[in-house]
Amino acid sequence: MRQLMNLLEITRKDMPQVRGKDTNELLKTLADSGVAYRRGKVAVVNLKPTQEDGIRSKVDAIASSISRGERLHPIVVSREGWILDGHHRWLAVKSLGGKTIEVICIQLPKWNALQMFDKAADEVS
């Protein structure tokens, strides 16, 4: 597991990443570890980024996909709404004026959730 620093000091390359196609495996890993989570929609304005460096071209590409009606994979957040995975999807929805976004909410405080997500991401990668 990589050393995790203060939130908003974590660069994109150091954040845990899970590909959308691996979402079900991620959920199984969380459940097998006894970690509670819930799926649902939350208000975009209630979410908080854990990193500041986004790639504009990636945000624009995702926004274009959304505009064409493509469905996004849910983003992963802590119970307080800290974004653990899916910053570009969140930024794309936000740039389009979207009000809600689908999430997988790990029912742990941000640091515990980030550490658990990091562990789960290592297992599904």
N, C-alpha and C positions, 0 to 999 in steps of 0.2 A: 504494500500500500504506500502511495507517495505521501510525503510530508505535506500536510495541509496548513496553509498560512492563514492570516487574518482574511476574512471575507473582504472583497473588493481589492485585495492585493494578489488574488489568484489569477494568473494569466490563463487564457483560453487553453493553451497546450497542457496546463497542469490540472485542469478541471476534469473530473470523471466524465466520460462520454459513453452513451449507449445509443446504438443505431435504432431507428424506429422499428425495424423489423425484429429487433430483439426485445421489444417491450414485454411480451408475454413471458419470456424467459426471465426477465428482470423481476416481474411480479411473482413468479414462482420462487425465485431466489429469496426475495424479501419474505414471502410467506414461510418458506422452509427455515428461515432464520428467526421466525417468530416476530417479525416486524409488522406492525399494523400499518395499513395504508388504505386510502379511499380514492376512488375515481370520481370526478365530477367536473363542474365548470366553476370558475371563479372570475371575479372582476379583474380585468387587466390592470387597473389602477392600484389594486391591492397587493400586487406582486413586487418583490424587491430583487434587483440583480445582485449576484455574487461576483460578477466580473464586469469590467468596464469596456474591455476591448471586443468590439463586434466587427464583423466584416460587412461593409456596406453592400457589396455585390451579392453576398449571401442573403442578406435581409431583403434586398430588392427581388432576388429570384424567388424567395419564399412568398413574398407579397404578390408577385405575379401568379404563382401557383394558386394562392388563395383566391385571387380575382377570377381565375378560371374555374373555380368551384372545387378544387382539389382539397381533400381533407387532410388535416395535419395529424401527426402522432401527438399524443398528450405530452406536455412538458412535466418535469418532475420538480416538486417543491417540498420545502419543509412545512411543518404545521403552522409556522408563522408567515408563510408565503415567500420565503427566500427561494429563488430559482436555483436549482441544482443542475438541471440539464434543460436546454431548450431556449437559451437566451435569444438566438436568432429568430426562432418562431414567435416568441413573445414580442420582440421588436417589430417584426413584420405585421403582426396583428395590431399592435399599437399604432404603427405608421398608417394603417388603413382605417383607423378610428374604431376598431373592434372593441366591443364592450366586455366580452367574456372570452375565456380560452379554456380548453380541456386540460385537466391536470391529473397527475397521480401525486397525491399528497402523502408523503411519508410522515406518519404520526409521531414524529420526534422533533425536539428542538433543533435549530439549524446546524450546530456542530455535530451532534449525534447523527442527524439525518445525512449530513454530508459525508461523514465517515462511513456510515452504513451503505450509502449509495456508492461511494468509492469502492468499497469491498464487493458489493453486488456487481458493479460495472466490470471489475477485474474478472469476476467469475463468468460473466456472459460474453466477454470480449474474446 
